[in-house]
């Protein structure tokens, strides 16, 4: 019995540590599963439950267009930021090329700098001639005005250069919107569209399921409400892998009862760092609480 208790504590600490640290090493997850599978069920009250992904996301496109490729298929694992699909983008690619050439063009600015340098020399020469009385004030004013116009023209060209760089950034952002990337790490649960189909903003291309951690959903009679608390540890018995018993932490205790069934929902978090545990399966969860007879809440509404 002492050995079994120590092994059970080791399994629980293993899973909770993996859940806290979020490691992605296959060895750690497999060892935890084997430790859990090797242990008998604990004493307590047992309830039916369902293992679910912690979220399922329908991935669409922010813009409309024709799909050129869908890179993933149902069942494929995906990482956050991985490319899932692309829309046809010939026009956007050409726009990026045009704006890139325009943003990199320095010829107008360099030519204006040369003209401005010449205007500066004329201004200096006109100033010296005016001091010696060899030129008129009007000629000096014309040289000064030419210099100021040259400076203003250089600033205008610099602003145009900055605007061209901004236009390039906008063109690149528009092109990037035609590449669909995964916002999470998970598994492709479903794929709806294929290359050549038209994508609208209302339709989704693929569905992704986040399987780490898994959520264990269970509904309990309201008589058990005062015995549940956040952080409480329960043991989940899975069908797959067979005869697997794993610890899970209570993370949600609903404060709103279902009056029709006289039950309330409880969610437990089950670590699954290497996605070795499948979601969508029925299970049994054992909670370390005292068994209560239904209808023993102390009130009689009949």
N, C-alpha and C positions, 0 to 999 in steps of 0.2 A: 504493500500500500504506500509506503514511504517513497519507493522508487517511482510508482505511478504518479504520485503527487508532484515529485520533482520534475518528471518528464512533462507533466501537464503545465507546470509553471514555465519550463523552458520553452515549450511551444507557444504559450501565450506571450511571453516576452519577445520571442522571435518575431511573431506577427505584428505586435504593436510597434516594435522597433522599426521594422520595414515600413510600416504605415507612417511613422513619424518622419523617418529619414528620406523616404521615397527613393530607395535604391532600385536599380534596374538590373541587378545581377540574377541570372537564372538560377544559380546555385542556391542563393539564399531562399528564393521562393520555393524551390523544389524541396529543400530540407524542411521548411516550415510545413509544407503539405504532408510530407512523409511523417513528421512528428505528430501532426494532427490526426492523420489516418491511423496511426498506431495506438491511439489512446481510446479507452472505452468512454461511453457517455457519462456526463456528470449527473449528480442528483439535482433535482429541481422540477419545475413545471415546464412541460413541453408543449409547443404550439406549432401549428402549420405556418409556413412562411414561403416567400418567393424571393429569389435572387434576381435583382435587376441591375442594369447598367446605371451608373450614377447620373448619366445624361445621354440623350440621343439628339443629335443636331442634324437638321436638314440643310445641306450646303447648296446654295444657289449662286446666281451671278448678279452683281450690282448693275450690270448693263445687259441689254438684249443683243442677240447675235446668233450666228451659226456655230455650233460646236465643231472644232477642228479635230480634237482628240480628247478622250477620257482615259487617263493613264491607269486608274485603279479599277479593280473589279470587286465583287462582293467577297467578303472574307479576308481581304488584304489588310495587313497592319499598316498604319500610317503614322508618321511622326508630325509633330507640330511644325508648320511652315512648309510641309511637303506639297509639291504641285499635284493637284488632283485632276484638273482639266484645263483646256485652253479653248478660247473662242478664236474664230478667224480674225486676223488683225493686220491684213496687208495695208489698209489705209493708214492705220495708226503707226505702223512701222515706217511707212514712207514719210509721214508727218514728223516723226522723230528724226529721221535722216535730214530732212530739210531744215528743221530748227537747229539741229546740231551744227550744220554747215554755217548757218546764219550766226549762231552764237559764237562760233570760233573764228569769224571773219574780223581781222584787226586792220585791214587795209585802209578803210576810211579814217580810222582814228590816227593811224601813222601818217597818212597824207595830210591830215589837218594839223598834226604836230609840226610837220615841215613848214606848212604855210604860216603857222603861228610863229615859228622861229624866224621866218623871213619878215613878218610884220614887226616883230620885236626889233630886228636890226634896222628897219626903216624908221621906226619910232626913235631909236637911239640917234640915228644920223640926223633926223629932222630936228631933234632937240639941240644937238650941237650946232647945226646950221642956224637955228633960231637964236642961240646965244651970241653968235658972231654977226647976226643980222643978215645972213646970206640967204634966208628964205622968209616966206611970209607966215603970219600966224595961221592963216587958213590952211596952208600945206601941213603945218604941224598938227592942227586939229584933225585933218583927214587921216594922218598917220596914226594918231591916237585912237580915233574911231575904228580904223581898220584893225588895230590890235585888240580892242575890246570885242569887236564882232568875231574875230578869230577865236578868242577865249570862250565866248558864248557858244560858238559852233562846236568847239571841242567838247564842252560839257554836254551839249545836246547829243553828240555822237556816243558819248559814254553812257548816257541814259538809254539810248537805243540799244547799246550793247547789253546793258543790264536787263532790259525788257526782253531781249532775245534769249538771254540765259533763263529768265523766268518762263518764257514760252516753251523752251526746251524741257524745263522741269514739269510743266503742265502736260506736255505731250507724252513724256515718259510715264507720268502718273496715269494718264488715260490708257496708255498701252498696258501698264501693269494691271489695270482693272479687268483686262481680258484674260488674265491668268488666275485661275481659281486655286487658292492654297488652303491647306487644312489649318483651322484655328486651334486644334487640339491634337493630342496623341491618342490613338484609339484604333478601332477596327471598322472597316466598311461594312455596314449592316445591310445596305441595299443600294442599288444603282438603277436610276429611272431612265436617263437619257443616254443616247449614243452619238458618235460623230455624225454630222450631217443634219442633226435635228436642231430646230430653232429653240433658243432659250429665252424665256421671258423672265421678268423679275419676280413673278409669282410662282414659278415652277422651281423645283429643286432637282439637282443633278445626282447627288449621292447623299446617303444618310450615314453619319458616323456615330459609333457607340463608344463612349468612354468607359472602359472596364477597370480602371484603377482609381479609386477603390470601387468595389461593388457595394450596392445597397441591399440589405436584407429587410424586406417589408413584411410586417406582421400586424395583425389586428387582434387586440386583447379585449376581453370583457371589462367594462368600466370598474368592476370590483377590484381590479389589480392596479388601478391608476396610482394610488398612494404608495405603491411598492416600487415604482419605476423612477429612475433618476438618470440624468445625463452622465455619461462616463461609466455606467454599469457595464459589466462584461457578461456576455452570453455565449453559449456554445452552439454553433451552427453545424448540423449534420447534412452533408450534401449527397445528392445522388451520383454526381459526376465531379471529380473522380469518386468511384464507389467507396462507401464506408469511410468517408473523410469527415473528421470533426475538427472544426477550427474556431478559435475565439473571435468574437466581433464586439465592437464597442457601441453602446447606445448613443446616438447622436441627435435623435429627434424623438420627443414624446409629445404627441398632439395634445393641445389644450382644448380642442373642440371635439366633442363626442359626436358620434353618429347616433341620433336618437332612435332611428328605425331598428338598427341591429344592437343597440346598447353596447357599442364597442368604440375603441379609440385606436389610432394608428401609432406604431412604434417603428423607427428605422434604426438599424444597426449598420455600422460601417465595417466592411470586410476587406482587408488589404489584399491586393492582387497585383503586385508590382510587375510581374512578368507575364500577366494575362494567361496564367495556366488554368484558371478557374472559369468555366463558361457561365454566362449570364442567361436569364430566362428559364431557370429550372426551379422546380419546387424543392422545398427543404423543410427541415425541422429545426427549431431553435429552442434550446433549453435555457431558461432564465432562473437564476438563483433567487427565487421568491417563494412565498408560502402559498400553497394552493387554497383557493377560496371557492366556496359554493356559489354558483350563479344566483343572483337575487339576494345576496346576503349583505347588501350595502347599508342596511339599517333603516330603509324607507319602504313603506308599502303604499303604492299608488293605486291599488285596486279599490 
